[in-house]
Amino acid sequence: MIRREGYLVWIRSFDVRKSKSEGRRVPANLAVKNPTPEMIVKAAESLGWRAEPLPLSHPSEWWRKGAAVLIMPPAGVTKQRAIRLIAQKMRGERY
């Protein structure tokens, strides 16, 4: 297993078309339609965090092309808190 700094965030975590059991990690009112890695990177950078898109396939859909973003929030920010803050930022900029 490769050890990385920060958190690996899948784009499906923000997709309103996915159910919680399919990998959405935010409430439907914070999710967006067709999220892209660029949207996640832009939201993370607007929060002052470093972010790097990665061309990875989600383990549950290894045959489908997907993407993830490696985010590096400050110490003390949990992964769930980071995902929620990014979702709020993406939702605010999109609508």
N, C-alpha and C positions, 0 to 999 in steps of 0.2 A: 504494500500500500504506500502510495506517495503521500508524504506529509507536506501540507502547504500552510502558509500563513493565511489567516482570514477564513472566509466562509465561501463554499461553493453554492451558488444559488442557480437553480434551474429556471428557465423562462416559463415553464408550465406552472410554477408556483404563483404566477400573476395572471393566468389566463382564465377569464370569466367563463369560457366554454368548458372548462374542466371541473369535475366535481372534487370534493375534498379527497375522496378515495382514489381519484386519478392523479392526485398530486398538487392540487391548488392549496396554497398555504395561507392565503389571506381571505377575509370575508368577501362575498360576492360584490358588496357595495364598494370595495376598494380595488377589485380586480379590473383589468382592462381587456379589451378585445384585441387579439393579435399582438401580444407583447413581443418586442424584439430585444436582442442583446444590447443594441445601441440605446434603446430607451432606458434599460436598467443601468447601463454605464453612465448615461447623462444624469439620471436621478441620483446615483451614488456620488458622482463628482460634484453635483450641486449641494450635496450634504457635506462636502469636504473630504470624502473618502476616495481612496484609490480603487480602481476597478479595471478588470481586464477580461474581455470576452474570450471564451474558449470554445472551439468547435467539438463538442462532445455529444454523444447520444445518451439519453437517459437509460439507466440500466433496465427498466421495465419495458422499454421500447428500443432495444439495441439496434434493430434493423432500420429504424427511422432516423433521418438526419435531424439533429437537434442542436441545442446550444445551451451553454451555461455561462455564468459570469462569476469570476473570482473577485469578491469584494473584501476590502480591508478596512472595517470600521475601527474606531478607537477602542482601546481596552475597556472592558466593562459592558460593552454592548453585546447582548446575546444575539444569536442567529435569528430567532423569531422576532425580536425587536427591530433588528436591521431590516428584515424582510418587510415588516409593517411600515417602517419609515420610508423605505423605497417605494412601496405601493402607494402611500399617501402622496408622495412627491410626484409619482407618475400620473396618478389620478388628477391631481391639481393642475398639472401642465397640459394634460390631454383634453380636459373638459372645462 
